Amino acid sequence: MRGAQLLAAAIFVGLFVPPLAALFRDAITAVVFFLMVLVLLRVDPAQVLAYLRRPVLVGAMLLFLLVACPVLAWAVVSAMGFSGGLAAGLVVVATGCAATSSPAFARLVGLDGEIALVVSLLSTLLVPFTAPPLALGLMGIDLAISLQGLMLRLALLVGLPLVISIILRRMMGPVRLGYWGRSVDGAVVLLVVFYGFGVMDGVLALLLADPVLVLGGIALAFAGMLGLNLITALAFRGAGLRLGLSAGLLSGNRNMALYLAVLPAATDPLVLLFLVLCQFPLFLSPFLLRPIYARLLGKGAIVT
């Protein structure tokens, strides 16, 4: 959770200290790459397989998050007559994988950390194959990159860190990895902070120049993320309240870092802006929703 808390702080620091944000903007792709390596290095594949006790449920969650949610988001946007970069950005966000911070958020608010770990990891590995065909093919959103190009970039950004992490895990061994674990976690937090700085580049200037656009985008980001959370929680309510809320949290917390690292500069600026603005609900909504989870689950279920 320290990483999530520091990213929330880093976002505001990057927002209000533009020179710092500009300094780290061009390093976002490299930062996300090494962040993926370190995050995957700390995930034990054997542990993930051990958690995969309900494969049908996990498969259903993955299908809903990666396929049903984008189609639903596109249908809602189309039905309401929304158009332009912000609306397209909302659909793109819905195609994303669950955020790697989701298991930590789930444990914080008393939800199922095990299912969150499995689904967030598997959705990250699958998103290079599901998101591009949906965003560029079925929905026809112009991201200034070909379907094959986006798939390749996402696959490299996910696949190479996975391979590197597996090699490092074998080279280090469990004992050495355990010894260096805290250092790896510290490096993750540092990279998360760097990402938070860089992603806010230019946002303050745009906020001052067009506050309606930026504040409206933030409102849409909160509405979209909370809407995904609610619809998914309702869809999986039959699996139990705690599991349903866990699925909702995974759906409402999407990983935009991958897109920001691979989308070309020629992408619609409003799409890129929306991906940036989604950082606010990503790292603030779990704290805002914590009292609701406490009421639904009982206060004793919430980790303090």
Steps between C-alpha positions, in 0.01 A plus 500: 500500500791738545542513124137593446511766770823645366367499145196695616737751660735496198212580264426820690869588527539445126187707438615802700874479419501502116882501458519175696223346289674606178825346622346154532251512210729346239603221739147361549545205262828394663356550848193286422722228346726469805199533730341200328822301542519569874128448563505164318822406681314527830215275378559131564345301208451200729301717739280625217431143385418403858248783517334380179253289692192621310603505132145545370448809718840643403430435131161669526655804668768527233242470222281765659786742572681467169212447256158581646602827670647661184190406300273636775702822524483545123123432502437754779717766336325445166150495651563827685632665187847567640778544248852633477824416676370483856225255407748290302737514796230359727455201269877449478524499880229233514717275279790520748617235743444524874754723675791325668413692816157329517606216737641754748184711475284189545680401819482857630122514473430143612436342160644181349872563446560152356248530216623855438859376462406222257269712284726805491800290393314292241321804356839671460633201307188482281443869424742515201271249325160640603530880513633583152236299306223655710622860497629514143301224333151461640465860625710674239669748733788677327808481723746592223641147499412178319333208676809286452724781617305553821489126569875474449579797724276374780634147464859626525421719799337208681688202357860620531465598867337162565791313339758716679326454834492120455872496412585722798288286730688187389839669530433648844318207656237530772749571782680783327176637361355502850809681626475766229122518514478822698750668267295393199186639664683826567605522134138438397384789717769726354402414142134553585584850624697576182201384295268722703723800432529443124138419429387845620713692250297780342184439703531815716544724195195340338302532823573873515427547130183286486376406849164380366670241278732368770248500784235352269750231400571419865125477568458266201795293620342456844161420343655245264713325760223491759252387234725208401537415868123499559395306189762232563418470869133450408590246231691285752273558799381140468851376591469666840516859618874503570591341166260727315651811658849364424409456133362854497819642648708320235279636224499853634878513542659466156867521407545808279880499535534237226308714252684819592827315444417355156261742327674727248519877540268534199212349699206736553614735782160470669533120516842536661366769734217275613744217575697743715193634679393144585794489741289707741213251545744209479683601815231695682179299448605200716547737794173679421318165474651360818208614724255334261694174510509526880122540517433215256751254645499605863766721652699202627582397143692820422875505555614800697 
